[in-house]
Amino acid sequence: MLIGLFAISQLLINVEESRIDSRSAAGHIAKIRVPVRTVAKDIWREKRNVGRSSMIGTFVGTLPR
């Protein structure tokens, strides 16, 4: 769980840094666009890995401390 919390915080830090780096000359913050179709295709192509990782994560998440 701690690794997941670290990953989420690191993701938020990276997004914030990329927004700061992508400011235009006028000082506006550029919008970050996520290519949804590309992401969906990647997930579909890696469905075996996504499924396996989901099962492992679910199993590890159900283990008692």
N, CA, C and O of each residue as an XYZ file, in Angstrom:
260
protein
N       0.811     -1.181      0.000
C       0.000      0.000      0.000
C       0.864      1.258      0.000
O       0.506      2.263     -0.614
N       1.991      1.198      0.685
C       2.867      2.364      0.726
C       3.438      2.676     -0.647
O       3.616      3.842     -0.998
N       3.724      1.648     -1.416
C       4.239      1.873     -2.768
C       3.181      2.562     -3.614
O       3.498      3.462     -4.392
N       1.934      2.153     -3.470
C       0.852      2.776     -4.211
C       0.665      4.234     -3.828
O       0.428      5.079     -4.692
N       0.768      4.534     -2.548
C       0.645      5.919     -2.096
C       1.798      6.761     -2.633
O       1.603      7.910     -3.030
N       2.989      6.191     -2.643
C       4.134      6.907     -3.209
C       3.920      7.145     -4.691
O       4.228      8.226     -5.192
N       3.398      6.155     -5.401
C       3.181      6.293     -6.842
C       2.166      7.397     -7.140
O       2.353      8.176     -8.075
N       1.109      7.465     -6.363
C       0.090      8.496     -6.586
C       0.674      9.878     -6.323
O       0.450     10.802     -7.105
N       1.416     10.031     -5.239
C       2.003     11.341     -4.950
C       3.030     11.720     -6.003
O       3.109     12.886     -6.390
N       3.813     10.770     -6.472
C       4.801     11.045     -7.506
C       4.119     11.418     -8.819
O       4.600     12.292     -9.541
N       3.023     10.775     -9.126
C       2.262     11.103    -10.327
C       1.760     12.544    -10.272
O       1.866     13.281    -11.253
N       1.218     12.940     -9.133
C       0.736     14.307     -8.985
C       1.874     15.321     -9.091
O       1.699     16.389     -9.678
N       3.018     14.999     -8.536
C       4.176     15.888     -8.643
C       4.614     16.014    -10.093
O       4.909     17.115    -10.559
N       4.661     14.896    -10.810
C       5.075     14.922    -12.213
C       4.100     15.721    -13.072
O       4.523     16.463    -13.958
N       2.813     15.578    -12.821
C       1.818     16.343    -13.586
C       1.989     17.832    -13.322
O       1.948     18.641    -14.248
N       2.178     18.188    -12.068
C       2.362     19.601    -11.725
C       3.624     20.157    -12.387
O       3.605     21.270    -12.914
N       4.709     19.399    -12.363
C       5.943     19.866    -12.998
C       5.782     20.007    -14.501
O       6.310     20.947    -15.095
N       5.062     19.090    -15.120
C       4.873     19.180    -16.563
C       3.985     20.372    -16.916
O       4.172     20.995    -17.962
N       3.035     20.689    -16.066
C       2.187     21.866    -16.311
C       3.010     23.146    -16.186
O       2.828     24.080    -16.967
N       3.901     23.191    -15.221
C       4.745     24.372    -15.049
C       5.698     24.513    -16.232
O       5.904     25.616    -16.739
N       6.281     23.389    -16.675
C       7.220     23.416    -17.792
C       6.551     23.763    -19.110
O       7.209     24.269    -20.019
N       5.263     23.504    -19.231
C       4.583     23.697    -20.509
C       3.869     25.041    -20.602
O       3.010     25.222    -21.465
N       4.205     25.967    -19.744
C       3.580     27.295    -19.824
C       3.998     27.981    -21.114
O       5.149     27.880    -21.540
N       3.075     28.662    -21.716
C       3.382     29.404    -22.936
C       4.013     30.746    -22.573
O       4.113     31.093    -21.396
N       4.429     31.484    -23.572
C       5.088     32.765    -23.344
C       4.157     33.759    -22.653
O       4.627     34.641    -21.933
N       2.864     33.634    -22.857
C       1.897     34.551    -22.253
C       1.634     34.229    -20.784
O       0.951     34.994    -20.101
N       2.159     33.121    -20.292
C       1.981     32.759    -18.892
C       0.784     31.872    -18.632
O       0.470     31.588    -17.476
N       0.107     31.426    -19.678
C      -1.034     30.528    -19.494
C      -0.536     29.110    -19.291
O       0.496     28.710    -19.829
N      -1.278     28.371    -18.517
C      -0.932     26.970    -18.316
C      -1.550     26.172    -19.455
O      -2.755     26.244    -19.700
N      -0.713     25.418    -20.141
C      -1.189     24.609    -21.265
C      -1.994     23.426    -20.739
O      -1.691     22.884    -19.676
N      -3.010     23.032    -21.479
C      -3.811     21.877    -21.109
C      -3.047     20.604    -21.451
O      -2.406     20.508    -22.497
N      -3.126     19.650    -20.567
C      -2.506     18.358    -20.811
C      -3.562     17.463    -21.432
O      -4.621     17.234    -20.847
N      -3.271     16.970    -22.599
C      -4.224     16.121    -23.313
C      -3.781     14.670    -23.224
O      -2.620     14.339    -23.462
N      -4.725     13.821    -22.877
C      -4.464     12.392    -22.799
C      -5.147     11.735    -23.991
O      -6.364     11.839    -24.143
N      -4.377     11.063    -24.833
C      -4.985     10.391    -25.989
C      -5.742      9.144    -25.529
O      -5.159      8.066    -25.404
N      -7.025      9.297    -25.282
C      -7.837      8.235    -24.684
C      -7.850      6.988    -25.563
O      -7.734      5.871    -25.058
N      -7.988      7.171    -26.861
C      -8.021      6.005    -27.745
C      -6.704      5.241    -27.718
O      -6.694      4.010    -27.728
N      -5.602      5.968    -27.684
C      -4.297      5.316    -27.635
C      -4.137      4.538    -26.334
O      -3.638      3.413    -26.333
N      -4.559      5.138    -25.236
C      -4.476      4.461    -23.939
C      -5.359      3.221    -23.939
O      -4.947      2.168    -23.452
N      -6.558      3.333    -24.477
C      -7.470      2.185    -24.528
C      -6.887      1.073    -25.391
O      -6.987     -0.102    -25.040
N      -6.277      1.438    -26.518
C      -5.646      0.428    -27.373
C      -4.493     -0.263    -26.643
O      -4.327     -1.479    -26.744
N      -3.701      0.518    -25.911
C      -2.588     -0.064    -25.157
C      -3.098     -1.034    -24.093
O      -2.544     -2.119    -23.914
N      -4.148     -0.638    -23.395
C      -4.712     -1.520    -22.368
C      -5.260     -2.790    -23.006
O      -5.059     -3.887    -22.485
N      -5.951     -2.643    -24.135
C      -6.506     -3.813    -24.814
C      -5.390     -4.738    -25.297
O      -5.490     -5.960    -25.188
N      -4.328     -4.138    -25.831
C      -3.211     -4.940    -26.333
C      -2.506     -5.669    -25.188
O      -2.000     -6.775    -25.378
N      -2.470     -5.067    -24.022
C      -1.807     -5.653    -22.858
C      -2.806     -6.236    -21.868
O      -2.553     -6.259    -20.663
N      -3.949     -6.710    -22.382
C      -5.013     -7.183    -21.482
C      -4.559     -8.345    -20.610
O      -5.017     -8.478    -19.475
N      -3.668     -9.185    -21.119
C      -3.169    -10.302    -20.312
C      -2.385     -9.766    -19.112
O      -2.589    -10.216    -17.985
N      -1.498     -8.815    -19.351
C      -0.719     -8.238    -18.256
C      -1.590     -7.459    -17.292
O      -1.381     -7.519    -16.080
N      -2.571     -6.722    -17.819
C      -3.481     -5.960    -16.964
C      -4.276     -6.914    -16.074
O      -4.426     -6.667    -14.878
N      -4.779     -7.989    -16.648
C      -5.535     -8.972    -15.872
C      -4.689     -9.647    -14.813
O      -5.110     -9.800    -13.666
N      -3.484    -10.050    -15.212
C      -2.586    -10.713    -14.256
C      -2.213     -9.766    -13.124
O      -2.229    -10.156    -11.956
N      -1.879     -8.533    -13.461
C      -1.510     -7.546    -12.445
C      -2.684     -7.238    -11.523
O      -2.498     -7.042    -10.322
N      -3.879     -7.194    -12.074
C      -5.071     -6.946    -11.257
C      -5.305     -8.081    -10.274
O      -5.634     -7.848     -9.111
N      -5.134     -9.315    -10.748
C      -5.315    -10.459     -9.851
C      -4.262    -10.473     -8.754
O      -4.582    -10.733     -7.594
N      -3.009    -10.199     -9.104
C      -1.948    -10.168     -8.088
C      -2.218     -9.058     -7.082
O      -2.083     -9.264     -5.876
N      -2.597     -7.888     -7.569
C      -2.887     -6.770     -6.671
C      -4.055     -7.049     -5.752
O      -4.032     -6.690     -4.575
N      -5.081     -7.692     -6.295
C      -6.243     -8.043     -5.476
C      -5.850     -9.058     -4.410
O      -6.261     -8.942     -3.255
N      -5.054    -10.054     -4.797
C      -4.612    -11.072     -3.842
C      -3.767    -10.455     -2.735
O      -3.994    -10.719     -1.554
N      -2.805     -9.645     -3.111
C      -1.932     -9.020     -2.122
C      -2.738     -8.053     -1.245
O      -2.468     -7.927     -0.051
N      -3.713     -7.382     -1.830
C      -4.534     -6.456     -1.052
C      -5.420     -7.141     -0.033
O      -5.784     -6.543      0.979
N      -5.773     -8.400     -0.294
C      -6.632     -9.112      0.654
C      -5.866     -9.798      1.768
O      -6.472    -10.287      2.721
N      -4.546     -9.844      1.665
C      -3.743    -10.473      2.718
C      -3.818     -9.642      3.988
O      -3.759     -8.414      3.939
N      -3.948    -10.312      5.117
C      -3.947     -9.560      6.387
C      -2.548     -9.037      6.688
O      -1.553     -9.540      6.166
N      -2.493     -8.041      7.521
C      -1.200     -7.458      7.880
C      -0.423     -8.462      8.594
O       0.709     -8.194      8.997
